Amino acid sequence: MATIDLSGYNLSELKGLQHDIEKEVKSRQHQDLQRAREQILAIAQEAGVSVEELLAADSKKPKGSKGQRVQARYQNPSDNSQTWTGRGRQPKWIAERLARGKSMDDFRI
């Protein structure tokens, strides 16, 4: 890459160059993005597939266990609506009763 001597420019001229360079960088990024889109569309068209089909095929992959609900294993005896799976932070109602001498088996569903 060529070295440019900027020592002869004043601050105002340097800021103007900086602005022009940033503008050119954005323009070239936009051009690269547009070329990439055109290439993707051309490849999809050659294969006889729409871009929507390509994107939809990606979303049909199984995502593992993320988002799957785990069944509750523990329940508050004094309030049946309060349950806990046994994962994550222990609920306050369990911690309080354990401190009073109860065991985890007392909360099993």
Residue pairs with C-beta under 8 A, 6 or more apart in sequence:
6 14
6 17
9 17
40 51
41 51
44 50
44 51
44 54
70 85
70 87
71 85
72 83
72 84
72 85
72 109
73 84
73 85
73 86
73 108
73 109
74 83
74 84
74 85
74 86
74 94
74 104
74 107
74 108
74 109
75 82
75 83
75 84
75 107
75 108
75 109
76 82
76 83
76 91
76 93
76 94
76 107
77 106
77 107
78 93
79 93
82 91
82 93
83 109
84 90
84 91
84 94
84 107
94 104
94 107
97 106
97 107
98 104
